[in-house]
């Protein structure tokens, strides 16, 4: 299977196609995907059509398309300095995981952000006319990583961009994106892939999403069965993940799962964003846990992610987390 081809999310693909066909392009769009999800194949397909199937779009070298992503280190570091590594990663598999980006550009384990210098770079580039006279596009990966000053400096451009200027934002945590930016964007929820699609787009290795899913399933079942030994064993499995980024990815995955449980408990299944083959399992969990569990569980997960940033012992941290969840469920 060609991993550059979008998997699922047919409604979004249709909507993007109609935008181009009708010439009605929103100036800002926000794509919410799970880590390792399918936003980039959708975006690249859209840009290919928007730019008239110019081969430079597929090669990620079109002069009017600018990519922005989190880097680390000194404030002067910007995405352009890692452009080759970015292209290689995205061309190899557009369903990449966040930690794979950090591994590729050599910043794994460091604090990542989109800096003020990066925002200035974007504004400078958008101050110039489009090289080919069409759209100028900024594709930003993880706007939740924007430094607050950087976000504020870009806000006016996102609110009132010049003609034929387009912002495409890909987020894993839309609730952490500056509210004033989110409110200016057309929002798309990129639905998670099925287990079969996950296996197809990550053929070289066991999908990290499937691994996170299995850990989440194991922990939920152990919590609901009041099996403390299994709960602690799962905590050790999370603590044994090879990087803090993967541990944070598990916390985000778990938080997404709890949000879906909350929506099911509130009789809002149409808003749930899980593969159809998972729905029965989630309904069962939602019926068996307390109605307060999703909200309080997300608070516990947010606390754990904060502690991860402070280099707390992972084994102690995740033992404490599952103990809190055990008392809440």
C-alpha positions as CSV (number, residue, x, y, z in Angstrom):
1,X,0.0,0.0,0.0
2,X,1.2,3.5,-0.9
3,X,1.4,5.3,2.5
4,X,1.1,8.6,0.7
5,X,-2.5,7.9,-0.2
6,X,-5.0,9.0,2.5
7,X,-6.7,6.2,4.4
8,X,-10.3,6.7,5.5
9,X,-11.7,10.1,6.3
10,X,-13.6,10.2,3.0
11,X,-15.8,13.1,4.1
12,X,-12.8,15.3,4.7
13,X,-11.3,14.4,1.4
14,X,-14.6,15.2,-0.4
15,X,-14.8,18.6,1.4
16,X,-11.3,19.5,0.5
17,X,-11.8,18.6,-3.1
18,X,-15.0,20.7,-3.3
19,X,-13.1,23.7,-1.9
20,X,-10.7,23.6,-4.7
21,X,-13.3,22.8,-7.3
22,X,-15.5,25.7,-6.2
23,X,-12.6,28.1,-5.6
24,X,-13.8,28.7,-2.0
25,X,-10.7,28.1,0.2
26,X,-10.9,29.0,3.9
27,X,-7.8,31.0,4.9
28,X,-7.1,28.8,8.0
29,X,-7.8,25.2,8.7
30,X,-7.1,23.1,11.8
31,X,-6.7,19.3,11.5
32,X,-6.9,17.4,14.8
33,X,-5.3,14.0,14.4
34,X,-4.1,11.4,16.8
35,X,-0.4,11.0,17.0
36,X,0.7,9.1,13.9
37,X,-2.7,9.8,12.3
38,X,-3.7,10.8,8.7
39,X,-3.7,14.6,8.5
40,X,-0.6,14.9,6.3
41,X,-1.8,12.6,3.5
42,X,-5.0,14.7,3.4
43,X,-3.2,18.0,3.4
44,X,-0.7,16.9,0.8
45,X,-3.5,15.6,-1.5
46,X,-5.3,18.9,-1.1
47,X,-2.2,21.0,-1.9
48,X,-1.4,18.8,-4.9
49,X,-4.9,19.6,-6.3
50,X,-4.7,23.3,-5.2
51,X,-1.4,23.8,-6.9
52,X,-2.5,22.1,-10.2
53,X,-0.6,18.8,-9.6
54,X,2.7,20.6,-9.7
55,X,5.3,17.8,-9.0
56,X,7.2,20.0,-6.6
57,X,4.3,19.8,-4.2
58,X,4.7,16.0,-3.9
59,X,8.5,16.4,-3.5
60,X,7.9,19.0,-0.7
61,X,10.0,21.6,-2.5
62,X,7.4,24.0,-3.8
63,X,8.7,27.6,-3.1
64,X,5.3,28.9,-2.0
65,X,4.7,26.1,0.6
66,X,6.4,26.6,3.9
67,X,6.6,23.9,6.7
68,X,6.9,24.8,10.3
69,X,7.4,22.3,13.2
70,X,8.8,22.3,16.7
71,X,12.5,22.4,17.2
72,X,14.6,22.8,20.4
73,X,17.6,24.5,21.7
74,X,18.5,28.2,21.2
75,X,15.7,30.5,20.2
76,X,17.4,31.2,16.8
77,X,16.8,27.6,15.6
78,X,14.1,27.4,13.0
79,X,12.5,24.7,10.9
80,X,14.4,25.6,7.8
81,X,17.6,24.3,9.4
82,X,16.1,20.9,9.4
83,X,14.3,21.0,6.1
84,X,16.1,18.0,4.6
85,X,15.4,15.8,7.5
86,X,11.7,16.9,7.5
87,X,11.3,16.1,3.8
88,X,13.0,12.7,4.2
89,X,10.7,11.8,7.2
90,X,7.5,13.0,5.5
91,X,8.2,11.4,2.2
92,X,9.1,8.1,3.8
93,X,5.8,7.9,5.7
94,X,3.4,10.8,6.2
95,X,1.8,8.9,9.1
96,X,4.9,9.5,11.2
97,X,4.8,9.9,15.0
98,X,5.8,13.0,16.9
99,X,8.7,11.3,18.6
100,X,10.0,10.1,15.2
101,X,10.3,13.8,14.2
102,X,12.4,14.5,17.3
103,X,14.6,11.5,16.7
104,X,15.1,12.5,13.0
105,X,16.2,16.1,13.9
106,X,18.2,15.0,16.9
107,X,16.2,16.7,19.7
108,X,14.6,13.7,21.4
109,X,14.3,14.2,25.2
110,X,14.6,18.0,24.8
111,X,11.9,20.6,25.3
112,X,10.4,21.3,21.8
113,X,8.7,24.5,20.7
114,X,8.0,26.8,17.8
115,X,9.9,30.0,18.7
116,X,9.5,33.7,18.3
117,X,12.3,33.6,15.7
118,X,10.2,31.0,13.8
119,X,7.2,33.3,13.8
120,X,9.3,36.2,12.5
121,X,10.5,33.9,9.7
122,X,7.0,33.0,8.7
123,X,5.9,36.7,8.7
124,X,9.0,37.6,6.6
125,X,8.2,34.9,4.0
126,X,4.5,35.9,3.8
127,X,5.5,39.5,3.2
128,X,6.9,38.5,-0.2
129,X,4.8,37.8,-3.3
130,X,4.1,34.2,-4.2
131,X,6.9,32.9,-6.5
132,X,4.4,31.3,-8.9
133,X,1.6,33.9,-8.4
134,X,-0.8,31.5,-6.7
135,X,-1.3,30.6,-3.0
136,X,1.2,31.0,-0.3
137,X,0.7,28.2,2.3
138,X,2.1,27.7,5.8
139,X,1.7,24.1,7.0
140,X,2.3,24.1,10.8
141,X,2.8,20.9,12.7
142,X,1.8,21.1,16.4
143,X,0.6,24.7,16.9
144,X,0.1,23.8,20.6
145,X,4.0,24.0,20.8
146,X,3.9,27.7,19.8
147,X,5.6,30.0,22.3
148,X,3.0,32.4,23.6
149,X,4.7,35.4,22.1
150,X,5.1,33.6,18.8
151,X,1.4,32.7,18.8
152,X,0.4,36.2,19.5
153,X,2.7,37.6,16.7
154,X,1.1,35.2,14.2
155,X,-2.5,35.8,15.3
156,X,-3.3,38.9,13.2
157,X,-1.9,37.2,10.1
158,X,-4.1,34.1,10.8
159,X,-7.1,36.4,11.5
160,X,-6.8,38.6,8.5
161,X,-4.3,37.1,6.0
162,X,-3.5,38.7,2.7
163,X,-5.3,37.4,-0.4
164,X,-4.4,33.8,-1.3
165,X,-2.6,33.1,2.0
166,X,-3.4,29.8,3.6
167,X,-2.6,28.3,7.0
168,X,-3.0,24.6,7.5
169,X,-2.4,23.5,11.1
170,X,-2.0,20.0,12.4
171,X,-2.6,19.4,16.1
172,X,-2.7,16.5,18.6
173,X,-4.1,18.6,21.4
174,X,-6.4,21.3,20.1
175,X,-7.4,22.3,23.7
176,X,-3.8,23.6,24.1
177,X,-3.8,25.7,21.0
178,X,-4.4,29.4,21.6
179,X,-8.2,29.8,21.7
180,X,-8.1,32.9,19.5
181,X,-6.3,30.9,16.8
182,X,-8.6,27.9,17.0
183,X,-11.6,30.2,16.6
184,X,-10.3,31.5,13.3
185,X,-9.9,28.1,11.8
186,X,-12.2,25.7,10.0
187,X,-11.9,22.6,12.2
188,X,-11.5,19.0,10.9
189,X,-11.3,16.0,13.1
190,X,-9.2,13.4,11.4
191,X,-10.6,10.1,12.5
192,X,-8.3,7.4,13.8
193,X,-7.4,4.6,11.5
194,X,-8.7,1.1,12.0
195,X,-6.3,-1.5,13.3
196,X,-6.0,-2.9,9.7
197,X,-5.2,0.5,8.3
198,X,-2.7,1.1,11.1
199,X,-0.9,-2.1,10.2
200,X,-0.9,-1.1,6.5
201,X,0.6,2.3,6.9
202,X,3.3,1.2,9.4
203,X,4.4,-2.1,7.8
204,X,8.0,-2.0,9.0
205,X,7.3,-2.1,12.7
206,X,4.4,-2.7,15.0
207,X,2.4,0.5,15.1
208,X,3.0,2.7,18.1
209,X,-0.7,3.5,18.0
210,X,-1.6,-0.1,18.4
211,X,0.9,-0.5,21.2
212,X,-0.6,2.5,23.0
213,X,-4.1,1.1,22.3
214,X,-3.1,-2.3,23.9
215,X,-1.6,-0.6,26.9
216,X,-4.8,1.5,27.3
217,X,-7.0,-1.6,27.0
218,X,-4.9,-3.5,29.5
219,X,-5.0,-0.7,32.0
220,X,-8.7,-0.1,31.7
221,X,-9.6,-3.8,32.1
222,X,-7.3,-4.1,35.1
223,X,-8.7,-1.0,36.7
224,X,-12.3,-2.1,36.2
225,X,-11.6,-5.6,37.5
226,X,-9.9,-4.1,40.5
227,X,-6.8,-6.2,39.7
228,X,-4.1,-4.1,41.4
229,X,-1.2,-6.4,40.4
230,X,-2.1,-6.1,36.7
231,X,-2.6,-2.3,37.1
232,X,1.0,-2.0,38.5
233,X,2.4,-4.3,35.8
234,X,0.9,-2.0,33.1
235,X,2.4,1.0,34.8
236,X,5.8,-0.6,34.6
237,X,5.2,-1.2,30.9
238,X,4.5,2.5,30.3
239,X,7.5,3.5,32.4
240,X,9.6,1.1,30.3
241,X,8.8,3.0,27.1
242,X,12.1,4.2,25.7
243,X,11.5,7.9,25.8
244,X,9.6,10.6,27.6
245,X,8.0,11.5,24.3
246,X,6.4,8.1,24.0
247,X,5.3,8.2,27.6
248,X,3.7,11.6,26.9
249,X,2.1,10.1,23.8
250,X,0.6,7.4,26.0
251,X,-0.8,10.0,28.4
252,X,-2.4,11.8,25.4
253,X,-3.8,8.6,24.0
254,X,-5.3,7.7,27.4
255,X,-6.8,11.2,27.8
256,X,-8.4,10.9,24.3
257,X,-9.9,7.6,25.4
258,X,-11.3,9.2,28.6
259,X,-12.9,12.0,26.5
260,X,-14.6,9.4,24.4
261,X,-15.9,7.6,27.5
262,X,-17.2,10.9,28.8
263,X,-19.1,11.5,25.5
264,X,-20.6,8.0,25.6
265,X,-21.7,8.5,29.2
266,X,-23.4,11.8,28.1
267,X,-25.3,10.0,25.3
268,X,-23.3,11.8,22.6
269,X,-21.9,8.9,20.5
270,X,-22.0,10.9,17.3
271,X,-19.1,13.0,18.7
272,X,-16.9,10.0,19.6
273,X,-13.8,9.7,17.5
274,X,-12.8,6.0,17.6
275,X,-12.8,3.3,15.0
276,X,-16.2,1.6,14.7
277,X,-14.8,-1.8,15.7
278,X,-13.9,-0.3,19.1
279,X,-17.3,1.2,19.9
280,X,-18.7,-1.8,21.8
281,X,-15.7,-2.0,24.0
282,X,-15.9,1.7,24.9
283,X,-19.6,1.5,25.6
284,X,-18.9,-1.4,28.0
285,X,-16.2,0.6,29.8
286,X,-18.4,3.7,30.0
287,X,-21.1,1.7,31.7
288,X,-18.8,0.2,34.2
289,X,-16.8,3.2,35.4
290,X,-18.0,6.2,37.5
291,X,-19.3,9.2,35.6
292,X,-16.7,11.3,37.4
293,X,-13.8,9.1,36.2
294,X,-13.2,10.6,32.8
295,X,-12.9,14.2,34.1
296,X,-10.8,13.3,37.1
297,X,-8.7,10.9,35.2
298,X,-7.8,13.5,32.6
299,X,-6.7,15.8,35.4
300,X,-4.4,13.0,36.8
301,X,-2.9,12.5,33.3
302,X,-2.3,16.3,32.8
303,X,-0.4,16.2,36.1
304,X,1.7,13.3,35.0
305,X,2.6,15.0,31.7
306,X,3.7,18.1,33.7
307,X,5.9,15.9,36.0
308,X,7.5,14.2,32.9
309,X,8.7,17.7,31.8
310,X,10.4,17.9,35.2
311,X,12.4,14.7,34.9
312,X,10.6,12.9,37.7
313,X,11.4,9.2,38.0
314,X,9.2,7.5,35.4
315,X,8.6,4.4,37.5
316,X,7.5,6.4,40.5
317,X,5.5,8.7,38.3
318,X,3.4,6.1,36.6
319,X,3.0,4.0,39.7
320,X,1.5,7.1,41.3
321,X,-0.7,7.7,38.2
322,X,-2.3,4.3,38.1
323,X,-2.8,4.4,41.9
324,X,-4.7,7.6,41.5
325,X,-6.8,6.1,38.6
326,X,-7.4,3.0,40.7
327,X,-9.0,5.2,43.4
328,X,-11.0,7.2,40.9
329,X,-12.7,4.5,38.8
